[in-house]
């Protein structure tokens, strides 16, 4: 009787252990990698995301404030330069 050989392989995508028959190429057994994850890790992840979101919000707030100040400065400059411009001549005023 021929002895079938089995090979244990690790999946490069999901790190699962696969037991494969070399003669048929069939997967005889698969075992997923157990995640080292706990409730404390989940809570810490949520806190980290909350802090990151707060930092991003603060940065966006400062950026928007700087943009608004720049627009106000441009508006003030435009108001000053308005006095320098003459009113356009309207053809019906020439009569």
C-alpha positions in Angstrom: 0.0 0.0 0.0 1.4 3.4 -1.0 1.9 5.8 1.8 0.3 9.3 1.2 2.4 12.2 2.3 0.8 15.3 3.8 2.4 18.7 3.9 1.7 21.4 6.4 1.7 24.8 4.7 1.1 28.3 6.0 -1.1 30.6 3.9 0.8 33.9 3.0 -2.5 35.9 3.0 -4.3 34.9 6.2 -1.5 32.9 8.0 -3.8 29.9 8.3 -2.2 26.5 8.7 -3.2 24.1 5.9 -2.7 20.3 5.8 -2.4 19.4 2.1 -2.2 15.9 0.5 0.7 15.9 -1.9 -0.8 13.2 -4.2 -4.2 14.8 -4.7 -3.5 18.4 -3.8 -6.6 18.6 -1.6 -6.6 20.5 1.6 -7.3 18.0 4.4 -7.4 20.4 7.3 -7.2 24.1 7.8 -6.8 26.1 11.0 -7.1 29.8 11.2 -4.6 31.9 13.1 -6.0 32.9 16.4 -6.1 36.6 16.9 -4.5 38.0 20.0 -7.2 40.5 20.7 -9.0 41.3 23.9 -11.6 43.8 25.2 -8.8 46.0 26.6 -7.2 46.1 23.2 -10.5 47.1 21.6 -11.1 49.9 24.2 -7.5 51.2 23.6 -8.1 51.2 19.8 -11.3 53.2 20.3 -9.4 55.7 22.5 -6.6 56.0 20.0 -9.0 56.6 17.2 -10.8 59.2 19.3 -7.6 61.1 20.0 -6.6 60.9 16.3 -10.0 62.3 15.3 -9.7 65.1 17.8 -6.2 66.1 16.5 -7.5 66.0 12.9 -10.4 68.2 13.9 -8.2 70.7 15.7 -5.9 70.9 12.7 -8.8 71.4 10.3 -10.2 74.1 12.6 -6.9 76.0 12.7 -6.6 75.6 8.9 -10.1 77.0 8.3 -9.4 79.9 10.7 -6.2 80.8 8.8 -8.1 80.5 5.5 -10.8 82.8 6.7 -8.3 85.4 8.0 -6.6 85.3 4.6 -9.9 85.9 2.8 -10.7 88.8 5.1 -7.3 90.3 4.4 -7.9 90.0 0.7 -11.4 91.5 1.1 -9.9 94.5 3.0 -7.3 95.0 0.2 -10.0 94.9 -2.4 -12.1 97.5 -0.5 -9.0 99.8 -0.4 -8.3 99.4 -4.1 -12.0 100.1 -4.9 -11.5 103.7 -4.2 -8.7 103.8 -6.7 -11.0 102.6 -9.5 -13.1 105.0 -11.5 -16.8 104.3 -12.1 -17.3 102.9 -15.6 -18.6 105.3 -18.2 -22.2 104.5 -19.2 -23.1 105.4 -22.8 -26.5 107.0 -21.9 -24.8 109.4 -19.4 -22.9 111.1 -22.3 -26.0 112.9 -23.6 
